[in-house]
Amino acid sequence: MSTSAIRRPTKKQIKVPKKYGPEFSVDSTWAQLSRNIREIQHSNAHNLSFEENHRYGYNMVLNRQGNALYNGLKDLVREHLKELADAHIFPAFPVSEEQQTHEGEVLLKALRKVWDDHTSSMTKIGQILKYMDRVYVRQQSLLETWDLGLDLFIKNIIQRDRIQGVLITAILNQIRYEREGYTVNQAAVQSCVDVFLRLRIDGVTIYKRELEPVLLEQTTSFYQEEGKTLVQSCDAPQFLKKVERRFEEEDLRAHHYLASQTAPAIEQILKDHLLTPHLSDVISKPQSGLDIMIDSDKIRELRRLYRLYTSVPTGLAILKKALKDSITSRGKAINENALGTDPVEGAERGDTDPKGKGKAKAPMNTLTPATEWVQRVLELKDRFDHVWRDAFRSDRDVEVATNEAFESFINQNDKCSEFLSLFIDDNLRRGLKGKTDTEIAAVLDKTITVFRYVTEKDVFERYYKGHLSKRLLQSRSVSEDTEREMLSRLKVECGYQFTQKLEGMFNDIKLSAEAMEIYQTYLAKTTPPEVPINVIVMTSTYWPMSHSASPCNISPLLAKSCQSFEQFYLSRHSGRRLTWQYGLGNADVRVRFKTRSHDLSVSTFALVILLLFADLGDSDFLTYSEIKEATSIVDNELKRHLQSLACGKFKILKKHPPGRDVDDDDSFSFNNDFTCSMQKIKIATVSSKIETTQERKETRDRIDEERKHQVDACIVRIMKDRKHMTHIDLVNEAIRQLTGRFNPEPILIKRRIENLIEREYLERCEDRKSYNYLA
């Protein structure tokens, strides 16, 4: 039996690889690498090998000498930075106050040179030590080469000795120098600021940490003083121009060579210290403020004012207040000018010279006080609308403020409703003749603009109704289309009820024209009266009947004509009653004088007066008392018509003694020597266009009485719908519904509620605070 031994496999021994290069030496490697790093720092890297230096760093890290390499690098950089500071920065330090201003630029350039030198060398060093950054630095959680260079720059340049403070002072001096109007090297400042922006301490840039706070502090101090100086030395437009320029300059400065992050803070300082404290003083400057800029139509300056004032929280409120004060003061002057003219003196009595001759002084303005007042209000409105539109960018808040101001001063004039109605009357009589449709629409729109501001629209309605009635009865309107166009505008503003009676007046004119055609046909079949008449039948509820209180004794000849029409009319309309309004009529009469005859157009009252002189001789006269007794015309109407006949432009009668006033002891005779080149003459009635104090009191009493009925109707209408309401709710609802016509006082509503309770329309509940409606 044979056996064989089992051979076990033998384990091969690993041989240490042979070293083909020279053995590694820390000292020699670092000596060569440090020498090359210094060459790089001194800008002599063009003769060095990148691969060789990279291998030096690689070998030191590979042979666990990363710590020596890292610390050695720190020492080299630190040493180089100190050399740079000693060579460039310290020699550039200003040595006096004057040098800090003028030589700061040199210091800023020196810092930038040091920075550029340092960053250039650190960039190249970082490239040859990439392996250290990738291996050793990450393992030890240290700063990479670039970040290490920034950290060392902060500690050995910025924070060394006084360098940081001197640098900041130099930057601030350059900024202040430029703010004072001098030219500085912005690039030098920008380069230094850029360094501060790239250096960080605890994640915050040195710019934000050290420079910006003192910059903002200096800016605050500078503009506090400049604001005080400008407001004292400049007029308003100059102040606004310089302030706006400061905003533009600071914005450019912040974005050009400071940091854009600083721009909002500097802008806020300008608002808080240069602009806001002086808003009221600037806008109210007596010789150059808002009023003067508006009067001078300085739209560019007003635009600038609006831009600046709306940029701060309190600016718009101050602007609105100044605008309201300006409008109110101007409106007050307009009111005083208009109300300073005595309408009785200017329209009825006139001015009499010392000799008693009837020569009136020529008025300063051909416009009546009423027309002039509305015209000046419209001119003021146009001026501020122009400013609001072109300078204030159609700002709605400004518009509300101006509207409040206009409403305030317009309604401070107790005669505003009457004046506005007279203005419309003047335009619809003659002011709109020859104008195009566009021009007419523009005038009507302006009129409605003023009408919107009038709070007592019921007062306006009463005056407008009276003036409209005269235009319709005397056929003095420019055109019926224009009249109806005005009514349509009023209807849009106040609703159908406001114009219902006014439209009824137009309907009466139309129906009367149709009735007169039928009447003429009727007369053709009978014996007509000697005096032909044209009658307008007015519905008493539509037309103002204030003239019914003026009786008149007409001649039998005229009475026959009236009776003829009355008989005809009542035969066609049973149950109606006709009341003749002689004070609203007019007549055409041919009068024979010594030389020739003239066709006179006079009022009915004037015709009645003239007929009294028909049978008198040239030397005969009638006293005022005799005329009054014969005609039964009331004093004020009689004096007005005697003035028109004896004291006006065409003196049909002679007044004894001569003069512009008609007194109770005057006498009158027929002026047979009257001559005139015209065949047809219109004798205008001398009348007071503006109500006298007594007439206004009577009008106000009638309006107050009408308001009582309107309040009663409103309360009943509300309670009929609600059935039960508390006192406060009822008063508030009544005020809301009545505001469109007038502003009712709560005390008036309370009194009308009491009256309605007495009349059993309402009853007071047991809680004494609410009411029930009684059907």
C-alpha positions in Angstrom: 0.0 0.0 0.0 1.4 3.2 -1.0 0.7 6.6 0.5 1.2 10.1 -0.8 1.7 13.2 1.3 -0.9 16.1 0.7 1.0 19.3 0.0 -0.5 22.4 1.5 -0.5 25.6 -0.6 2.1 28.1 0.6 1.1 31.8 1.2 2.9 34.3 -1.0 4.6 37.2 0.7 3.7 40.7 -0.3 6.7 42.8 -1.3 7.0 46.4 -0.4 7.0 48.4 -3.6 10.2 50.0 -4.5 10.6 53.7 -4.2 11.6 55.2 -7.4 11.7 58.9 -6.4 13.6 60.7 -3.8 12.5 60.3 -0.2 10.0 62.9 1.2 11.4 65.7 3.4 9.0 68.0 5.2 11.5 70.7 5.7 12.8 70.8 2.2 9.3 70.5 0.7 7.9 73.3 2.9 11.0 75.5 2.3 10.5 75.2 -1.5 6.7 75.7 -1.3 7.0 78.7 1.1 9.5 80.2 -1.2 7.2 79.8 -4.2 4.2 81.2 -2.2 6.2 84.4 -1.4 7.0 84.7 -5.1 3.3 84.5 -5.8 2.6 87.1 -3.2 5.2 89.4 -4.8 3.6 88.9 -8.3 6.5 86.7 -9.6 4.6 83.6 -10.4 5.2 83.6 -14.1 8.4 81.5 -13.7 6.9 78.9 -11.3 5.5 75.5 -12.2 1.9 74.9 -11.3 2.4 71.1 -11.3 5.4 71.3 -9.1 3.8 73.5 -6.4 0.6 71.5 -6.5 2.8 68.3 -5.9 4.4 70.0 -2.9 1.1 70.6 -1.3 -0.2 67.2 -2.3 2.9 65.5 -0.8 2.6 67.4 2.5 -1.0 66.4 2.9 -0.4 62.9 1.8 2.4 62.5 4.3 0.2 63.8 7.1 1.8 67.3 7.2 -1.5 69.1 6.5 -1.3 71.0 9.8 2.1 72.3 9.2 1.1 73.3 5.7 -2.1 75.1 6.9 -0.4 76.9 9.7 2.6 77.8 7.6 0.3 79.3 5.0 -1.5 81.4 7.7 1.9 82.8 8.8 2.9 83.6 5.3 -0.3 85.4 4.5 -0.3 87.3 7.8 3.2 88.4 7.2 2.5 89.5 3.7 -0.6 91.5 4.8 1.4 93.3 7.5 4.0 94.2 4.8 1.2 95.6 2.6 -0.3 97.6 5.4 3.1 99.1 6.3 3.9 99.8 2.7 0.7 101.3 1.4 -2.0 102.0 4.0 -0.3 103.6 6.9 1.7 106.1 4.7 -1.7 107.2 3.2 -3.2 108.1 6.6 -4.3 111.8 6.6 -2.4 113.7 9.3 -4.8 116.7 9.7 -8.5 117.5 9.5 -8.0 119.2 6.2 -6.2 116.2 4.8 -9.0 113.9 5.9 -11.2 115.6 3.5 -8.9 116.0 0.5 -6.6 113.1 0.9 -9.1 110.4 1.9 -9.2 109.4 -1.7 -5.5 108.4 -1.5 -6.2 106.1 1.4 -9.2 104.5 -0.3 -7.1 103.8 -3.4 -4.4 102.3 -1.1 -6.8 99.9 0.5 -8.1 98.9 -2.9 -4.5 98.2 -4.1 -3.8 96.1 -1.0 -7.1 94.2 -1.6 -6.4 93.6 -5.2 -2.9 92.4 -4.5 -4.1 90.1 -1.7 -7.0 88.6 -3.6 -4.9 88.0 -6.6 -2.3 86.1 -4.7 -4.9 84.1 -2.6 -6.6 83.0 -5.9 -3.3 81.5 -7.2 -2.4 80.0 -3.8 -5.8 78.4 -3.6 -5.3 76.8 -7.0 -2.0 75.0 -6.0 -3.5 74.0 -2.6 -6.7 72.5 -3.8 -5.8 69.1 -2.5 -5.3 70.5 1.0 -8.7 72.3 0.8 -10.4 69.1 -0.5 -8.9 66.7 2.0 -7.3 68.2 5.1 -9.4 71.3 5.5 -12.7 69.4 5.2 -11.5 66.7 7.6 -10.6 69.4 10.2 -13.5 71.7 9.5 -11.2 74.6 8.8 -11.5 77.6 6.5 -10.5 77.0 2.9 -7.7 78.9 1.4 -9.8 81.7 0.0 -11.9 82.1 3.1 -8.8 82.0 5.2 -7.4 84.9 3.2 -10.5 86.9 3.8 -10.4 86.2 7.5 -6.7 87.2 7.7 -7.4 90.4 5.7 -10.0 91.4 8.2 -7.8 90.8 11.2 -4.5 92.1 9.8 -5.7 95.0 7.7 -9.2 96.1 8.6 -9.0 95.6 12.3 -5.4 96.5 12.7 -4.7 99.6 14.7 -6.9 102.5 13.5 -7.3 101.4 9.9 -11.0 100.6 10.1 -11.9 103.9 11.7 -9.8 106.0 9.4 -11.2 104.2 6.3 -14.8 104.8 7.5 -14.0 108.4 8.2 -12.5 108.8 4.7 -15.6 107.3 3.1 -17.9 109.5 5.1 -15.8 112.6 4.3 -16.0 111.8 0.6 -19.8 111.4 0.8 -20.2 114.6 2.8 -17.9 116.4 0.4 -20.0 115.4 -2.6 -23.2 116.4 -0.8 -21.8 119.8 -0.3 -21.4 120.2 -4.0 -17.8 119.2 -4.6 -16.6 116.6 -7.1 -15.1 113.4 -5.6 -13.6 110.2 -7.0 -16.6 108.0 -6.8 -14.7 105.0 -8.2 -12.3 105.2 -5.2 -15.2 105.2 -2.7 -17.0 102.4 -4.6 -13.8 100.2 -4.6 -13.5 100.6 -0.9 -17.2 100.0 -0.2 -17.0 96.9 -2.4 -14.2 95.5 -0.1 -16.5 96.1 2.9 -19.3 94.3 1.2 -17.2 91.2 0.5 -15.8 90.9 4.0 -18.0 89.3 6.6 -17.9 88.8 10.4 -20.3 86.3 11.8 -22.2 86.3 8.5 -22.7 90.1 8.5 -20.7 92.3 6.0 -18.4 94.9 7.4 -20.4 97.4 5.4 -23.6 96.5 7.2 -21.9 96.1 10.5 -19.5 99.0 10.7 -20.1 101.5 7.8 -23.8 101.7 7.3 -24.8 102.7 10.9 -22.4 105.7 11.0 -23.3 106.6 7.5 -27.0 106.8 8.4 -26.2 108.7 11.5 -24.2 111.3 9.5 -26.9 111.5 6.9 -29.5 112.2 9.5 -27.5 115.0 11.1 -26.6 116.5 7.7 -30.2 116.6 6.4 -31.6 117.9 9.7 -29.4 121.0 9.4 -30.0 121.3 5.6 -33.8 121.2 6.1 -33.6 124.1 8.6 -31.4 126.1 6.3 -33.4 125.5 3.1 -36.8 126.4 4.7 -35.4 129.7 5.8 -33.4 130.6 2.7 -35.5 129.3 -0.2 -38.9 129.9 -1.5 -41.4 127.0 -1.8 -40.5 126.0 -5.5 -36.8 126.2 -4.7 -37.1 124.2 -1.6 -39.1 121.5 -3.4 -36.7 121.4 -6.3 -33.7 121.0 -4.0 -35.4 118.4 -1.9 -36.3 116.4 -5.0 -32.8 116.7 -6.3 -31.5 115.3 -3.0 -33.8 112.3 -3.3 -32.4 111.7 -6.8 -28.8 112.2 -5.8 -29.0 109.9 -2.8 -30.7 107.2 -4.9 -27.9 107.4 -7.5 -25.3 107.5 -4.8 -26.6 104.5 -3.1 -26.9 102.5 -6.3 -23.7 103.8 -7.9 -21.0 103.5 -5.2 -22.7 102.6 -2.0 -25.0 99.6 -1.5 -28.5 99.4 -2.9 -29.6 98.0 0.4 -28.8 101.4 2.0 -31.1 103.3 -0.5 -34.4 102.7 1.4 -32.9 103.8 4.7 -31.4 107.0 3.3 -34.7 107.7 1.5 -36.5 107.4 4.8 -34.1 109.7 6.5 -34.7 112.3 3.7 -38.5 111.9 4.3 -38.2 112.1 8.1 -35.7 114.9 8.5 -35.5 116.9 5.3 -39.2 116.9 4.1 -41.7 116.0 6.7 -40.8 118.6 9.4 -41.2 121.4 6.9 -44.3 120.4 5.0 -46.6 122.9 6.6 -44.1 125.8 6.5 -43.3 125.3 2.8 -46.9 124.9 1.5 -48.0 128.0 3.4 -45.1 130.4 2.5 -46.8 133.8 2.0 -44.9 134.8 -1.2 -44.3 131.5 -2.8 -46.5 128.8 -1.3 -49.4 126.8 -2.7 -51.6 129.9 -3.4 -48.9 131.7 -5.4 -48.1 128.6 -7.4 -51.8 128.1 -8.3 -52.2 131.7 -9.2 -49.0 131.6 -11.3 -50.1 128.3 -12.9 -46.8 126.7 -12.0 -47.9 123.2 -13.0 -44.4 121.7 -13.0 -43.8 123.0 -9.4 -47.2 121.7 -8.3 -46.5 118.3 -9.8 -43.2 118.2 -7.8 -45.1 119.3 -4.7 -47.6 116.5 -5.2 -44.9 113.9 -5.7 -43.1 114.8 -2.6 -46.1 115.3 -0.4 -47.7 112.0 -1.3 -44.4 110.2 -0.6 -44.7 110.8 3.1 -47.6 109.7 5.4 -48.7 113.1 6.6 -48.1 114.9 3.3 -51.4 114.2 1.6 -53.3 115.3 4.6 -51.4 118.6 4.8 -51.9 119.1 1.0 -55.6 118.5 1.3 -55.9 120.9 4.2 -53.9 123.6 2.3 -56.1 123.1 -0.7 -59.3 123.4 1.3 -58.0 126.5 3.1 -57.0 128.1 -0.3 -60.4 127.3 -1.8 -62.3 128.5 1.2 -60.4 131.8 1.5 -60.9 132.5 -2.2 -64.5 131.5 -1.9 -65.0 133.8 1.1 -63.6 136.7 -1.0 -66.0 135.9 -3.8 -68.9 135.8 -1.4 -67.9 139.1 0.3 -67.5 140.8 -3.1 -71.0 139.6 -4.3 -72.8 140.2 -1.0 -71.2 143.6 -0.6 -73.4 145.0 -3.4 -76.8 146.2 -2.3 -79.2 144.8 -4.9 -81.8 147.5 -4.0 -79.3 150.3 -4.4 -77.8 148.9 -7.6 -80.9 147.8 -9.4 -83.9 149.8 -8.0 -82.6 153.0 -6.7 -79.5 153.7 -8.7 -77.1 156.5 -8.0 -78.2 160.1 -8.2 -75.8 163.0 -8.7 -75.9 165.9 -6.4 -77.9 168.0 -8.9 -80.7 165.5 -8.9 -80.3 164.6 -12.6 -81.0 161.0 -13.5 -77.5 160.0 -14.5 -76.4 156.7 -13.0 -72.8 155.9 -12.6 -71.4 153.3 -14.9 -71.0 150.0 -13.1 -67.6 148.6 -12.6 -68.7 145.4 -14.2 -71.6 144.8 -16.6 -72.4 141.5 -14.9 -74.9 141.5 -12.2 -73.6 140.5 -8.7 -75.4 137.1 -9.1 -74.0 136.3 -12.5 -70.6 137.6 -11.5 -70.6 135.4 -8.4 -71.4 132.2 -10.3 -68.9 133.1 -13.0 -66.2 133.6 -10.5 -67.1 130.3 -8.8 -66.9 128.6 -12.1 -63.5 130.2 -12.9 -62.3 129.1 -9.5 -63.5 125.6 -10.1 -61.9 125.5 -13.6 -58.6 126.6 -12.1 -58.5 124.0 -9.4 -59.8 121.3 -11.8 -56.8 122.2 -14.0 -54.4 121.8 -11.1 -56.1 118.6 -9.9 -56.0 117.1 -13.3 -52.6 118.2 -14.6 -50.6 118.5 -11.4 -52.2 116.1 -8.9 -52.8 113.2 -11.3 -56.6 113.3 -10.8 -56.1 112.1 -7.2 -59.5 111.0 -5.8 -58.6 112.0 -2.2 -57.7 115.5 -3.4 -60.9 115.7 -5.4 -62.9 114.9 -2.4 -61.1 117.6 -0.4 -61.7 120.2 -3.1 -65.4 119.3 -3.4 -65.8 119.7 0.3 -64.2 123.1 0.2 -66.4 124.3 -2.7 -69.5 123.0 -1.0 -68.6 124.7 2.2 -68.0 128.2 0.9 -70.8 128.0 -1.7 -73.4 127.2 0.9 -72.0 129.9 3.2 -73.6 132.3 0.7 -77.2 132.4 1.7 -78.1 133.6 -1.8 -76.3 130.8 -3.6 -79.5 129.2 -4.8 -80.9 132.5 -6.1 -77.6 133.5 -7.7 -77.3 130.2 -9.5 -80.9 130.5 -10.8 -80.2 134.0 -12.0 -77.0 132.9 -13.8 -79.0 130.2 -15.6 -81.7 132.7 -16.3 -79.2 135.1 -17.8 -77.7 132.5 -20.0 -81.0 131.0 -21.2 -82.3 134.5 -22.0 -79.3 135.9 -24.0 -76.0 134.4 -22.8 -76.2 131.4 -25.1 -77.3 133.1 -28.3 -75.0 132.3 -31.2 -73.2 129.5 -29.4 -72.8 126.0 -30.8 -74.4 123.0 -29.3 -71.1 121.9 -27.8 -70.6 125.3 -26.2 -74.1 125.3 -24.8 -73.6 121.8 -23.3 -70.4 123.0 -21.7 -72.1 126.0 -20.0 -74.9 123.8 -18.8 -72.5 121.2 -17.5 -70.6 123.9 -15.5 -73.9 125.1 -14.1 -74.8 121.6 -12.9 -71.3 121.4 -11.3 -72.2 124.3 -9.1 -75.7 123.0 -8.6 -74.3 119.8 -7.1 -72.6 121.8 -4.3 -75.9 123.5 -3.3 -77.4 121.7 -0.3 -80.7 123.5 -0.3 -82.0 122.3 -3.6 -85.6 123.1 -2.7 -84.6 126.8 -2.4 -83.0 126.6 -5.9 -86.2 125.0 -7.2 -88.3 127.8 -6.0 -86.1 130.5 -7.6 -85.6 128.5 -10.8 -89.4 128.0 -11.1 -90.0 131.8 -10.8 -87.3 132.6 -13.4 -88.4 129.9 -15.8 -92.0 131.2 -15.6 -90.9 134.7 -16.7 -88.9 133.3 -19.6 -91.8 131.2 -20.8 -94.4 133.9 -20.3 -92.3 136.6 -22.0 -90.9 134.2 -24.7 -87.4 135.2 -23.7 -85.7 131.8 -23.8 -82.9 131.2 -26.3 -84.7 128.0 -27.4 -87.1 125.5 -26.0 -84.5 122.7 -26.7 -82.0 124.4 -24.5 -84.6 124.8 -21.7 -85.5 121.1 -21.9 -81.8 120.2 -22.0 -81.3 122.0 -18.7 -84.4 120.2 -17.3 -83.0 116.9 -18.3 -79.8 117.6 -16.5 -81.7 118.6 -13.3 -83.8 115.4 -13.6 -80.6 113.3 -13.7 -79.3 115.0 -10.6 -82.4 115.1 -8.5 -85.0 112.7 -10.0 -88.3 113.1 -11.7 -90.1 114.7 -8.8 -87.8 117.7 -8.8 -88.6 118.6 -12.4 -92.2 117.4 -12.6 -93.8 120.8 -12.0 -91.2 122.5 -14.3 -92.2 120.1 -17.1 -95.8 120.9 -16.3 -95.1 124.6 -17.1 -93.8 123.6 -20.6 -96.9 121.5 -21.1 -99.2 124.5 -20.2 -97.4 126.6 -22.8 -98.1 124.0 -25.4 -101.7 123.6 -24.4 -102.2 127.3 -24.3 -100.9 127.7 -27.9 -103.4 125.1 -29.0 -106.2 126.8 -27.1 -105.4 130.1 -28.7 -105.7 128.6 -32.1 -109.2 127.4 -31.2 -110.0 130.8 -29.7 -109.0 132.6 -32.9 -111.3 130.2 -34.8 -114.0 131.0 -32.3 -113.5 134.8 -32.7 -113.8 134.5 -36.5 -117.4 133.3 -36.0 -118.3 136.1 -33.6 -117.6 139.8 -33.0 -114.0 140.0 -31.7 -113.1 142.5 -29.0 -111.2 145.7 -30.0 -108.0 144.7 -28.3 -106.6 141.3 -29.4 -105.0 139.3 -26.6 -102.9 136.2 -26.3 -103.6 134.2 -23.2 -101.5 131.6 -21.4 -103.5 129.4 -19.1 -101.3 128.3 -16.2 -102.0 125.4 -13.9 -101.8 126.9 -10.4 -100.0 123.9 -8.9 -97.2 124.1 -11.5 -96.5 127.8 -11.7 -95.3 130.1 -8.9 -98.2 132.3 -7.9 -96.4 134.8 -5.8 -97.6 137.6 -8.2 -101.2 137.0 -7.3 -100.9 139.6 -4.5 -100.6 142.4 -7.1 -104.1 143.6 -8.0 -104.7 146.0 -10.9 -107.7 148.0 -12.2 -107.6 147.6 -15.9 -109.5 149.8 -18.4 -112.9 148.7 -19.7 -111.4 148.2 -23.1 -109.0 145.6 -21.8 -111.6 144.1 -19.5 -113.8 143.3 -22.5 -111.0 141.3 -24.1 -110.5 139.3 -20.9 -114.1 138.6 -20.5 -114.3 137.3 -24.1 -111.6 134.8 -23.5 -112.9 133.8 -20.1 -116.3 133.1 -21.5 -114.8 131.0 -24.3 -112.5 129.0 -22.0 -115.1 128.2 -19.3 -117.5 127.1 -21.9 -115.0 124.4 -22.9 -113.8 123.6 -19.3 -116.5 123.4 -16.8 -115.6 123.5 -13.1 -112.4 125.6 -13.6 -111.7 129.0 -12.3 -109.5 131.6 -14.0 -107.5 134.2 -12.0 -105.9 136.9 -14.2 -102.2 137.5 -13.4 -101.7 141.0 -14.8 -98.3 141.3 -13.2 -96.9 138.5 -15.5 -98.3 139.9 -18.8 -97.0 142.3 -21.4 -98.5 144.4 -24.2 -97.6 146.1 -27.5 -99.1 149.6 -27.8 -98.6 152.4 -30.3 -98.1 155.8 -28.7 -98.2 159.1 -30.6 -95.7 161.8 -29.7 -95.2 165.3 -31.1 -92.9 164.2 -33.9 -93.9 160.7 -34.6 -95.5 157.5 -33.3 -93.6 154.6 -31.7 -94.6 151.0 -31.0 -93.8 150.3 -27.4 -93.4 146.9 -25.8 -94.3 147.3 -22.2 -95.6 145.2 -19.2 -99.3 145.1 -18.5 -98.9 147.3 -15.5 -97.0 149.9 -17.6 -99.8 149.8 -20.2 -102.4 150.5 -17.4 -100.3 153.4 -16.2 -99.8 154.8 -19.7 -103.6 154.7 -20.4 -104.1 157.1 -17.5 -102.2 159.8 -19.5 -104.2 159.2 -22.8 -106.6 162.0 -22.2 -104.3 164.5 -20.4 -102.8 167.6 -21.9 -99.1 168.3 -22.3 -99.0 170.4 -19.1 -101.2 168.1 -17.1 -99.7 165.7 -14.6 -100.7 163.0 -12.1 -99.3 162.6 -8.7 -98.0 159.2 -7.4 -101.0 159.0 -5.1 -103.5 159.6 -7.9 -101.8 156.9 -10.1 -101.8 154.4 -7.2 -105.5 155.1 -6.5 -106.5 154.7 -10.1 -104.5 151.5 -10.8 -104.6 149.8 -7.3 -101.1 148.5 -8.0 -99.1 147.8 -4.9 -96.3 150.3 -4.0 -93.2 148.2 -4.9 -94.7 147.2 -8.3 -95.9 150.7 -9.1 -92.6 152.3 -8.3 -90.7 149.8 -10.4 -92.9 150.4 -13.5 -92.9 154.2 -13.0 -89.1 154.0 -12.9 -89.1 152.1 -16.2 -91.3 154.7 -17.9 -89.8 157.9 -16.4 -86.2 157.1 -15.2 -84.9 154.5 -17.7 -83.2 154.9 -21.0 -86.4 155.7 -22.8 -88.3 158.4 -20.8 -91.9 158.1 -21.9 -93.0 160.0 -18.8 -91.5 163.0 -17.1 -90.8 162.8 -13.4 -91.1 165.8 -11.2 -88.6 166.4 -9.7 -86.1 164.5 -11.9 -84.1 161.7 -10.3 -83.7 157.9 -10.2 -85.9 157.3 -7.2 -89.6 157.3 -7.2 -91.0 158.8 -4.0 -94.6 159.1 -2.7 -94.7 162.9 -3.3 -93.5 162.7 -6.9 -95.7 163.6 -9.9 -95.6 162.5 -13.5 -96.6 163.9 -16.9 -96.5 162.6 -20.5 -93.3 163.3 -22.3 -94.7 164.5 -25.6 -91.3 165.7 -26.8 -89.8 162.1 -26.7 -87.8 161.3 -29.8 -86.0 158.1 -30.8 -84.7 156.8 -34.1 -86.2 153.3 -33.6 -89.8 152.6 -34.5 -90.1 149.7 -32.0 -89.0 150.3 -28.5 -88.9 147.8 -25.6 -89.4 149.4 -22.3 -87.6 147.1 -19.8 -89.0 147.0 -16.4 -86.5 148.3 -13.8 -86.5 145.4 -11.4 -84.3 144.1 -8.7 -82.8 140.9 -10.1 -81.7 139.9 -6.6 -84.4 139.8 -3.9 -84.4 142.4 -1.2 -84.1 141.4 2.4 -87.8 141.5 2.9 -88.5 139.5 -0.2 -85.9 137.0 0.8 -87.5 136.7 4.3 -90.9 136.0 2.6 -89.4 133.4 0.3 -87.7 131.7 3.3 -90.9 131.6 5.2 -92.7 129.9 2.2 -89.8 127.5 1.8 -89.9 126.6 5.6 -93.6 126.0 5.3 -93.1 123.7 2.2 -90.4 121.8 4.1 -92.8 121.0 6.9 -95.0 119.3 4.3 -92.1 117.5 2.8 -90.9 116.2 6.2 -94.5 115.1 7.0 -94.8 113.2 3.7 -91.4 111.6 4.2 -92.2 110.4 7.7 -95.5 109.1 6.8 -94.0 107.3 3.8 -91.4 105.7 5.9 -93.7 104.6 8.7 -96.3 103.3 6.2 -93.6 100.9 4.9 -92.0 100.0 8.2 -95.0 100.1 10.5 -92.8 100.4 13.6 -89.6 102.3 14.2 -87.5 103.7 17.0 -87.1 107.5 17.2 -83.4 107.4 16.3 -83.9 105.1 13.3 -86.8 107.2 12.0 -84.9 110.5 12.3 -81.9 109.0 10.6 -83.9 107.5 7.7 -85.8 110.8 7.3 -82.6 112.8 7.1 -81.2 110.3 4.5 -84.2 110.6 2.3 -84.5 114.4 2.6 -80.8 115.2 2.1 -81.3 115.3 -1.7 -83.5 118.4 -1.4 -82.2 120.1 1.8 -80.4 119.3 5.0 -83.1 118.9 7.7 -82.4 119.6 11.3 -83.2 116.8 13.7 -85.3 119.2 15.8 -87.5 119.9 12.7 -88.1 116.2 12.3 -88.9 115.8 15.9 -91.5 118.6 15.8 -93.1 117.2 12.7 -93.3 113.8 14.4 -95.1 115.4 17.3 -97.5 117.1 14.9 -98.2 113.8 13.1 -99.0 112.2 16.5 -101.4 115.0 17.2 -103.0 114.4 13.8 -103.2 110.7 14.5 -100.9 109.5 11.7 -98.5 108.0 14.3 -98.7 106.9 17.9 -96.0 106.8 20.5 -95.3 103.4 22.0 -95.2 102.7 25.7 -91.4 102.7 25.8 -91.6 106.4 24.7 -88.7 105.7 22.3 -90.5 104.3 19.2 -93.6 104.9 17.1 -96.3 102.9 15.4 -98.0 103.8 12.1 -101.8 104.3 12.3 -103.6 103.4 9.1 
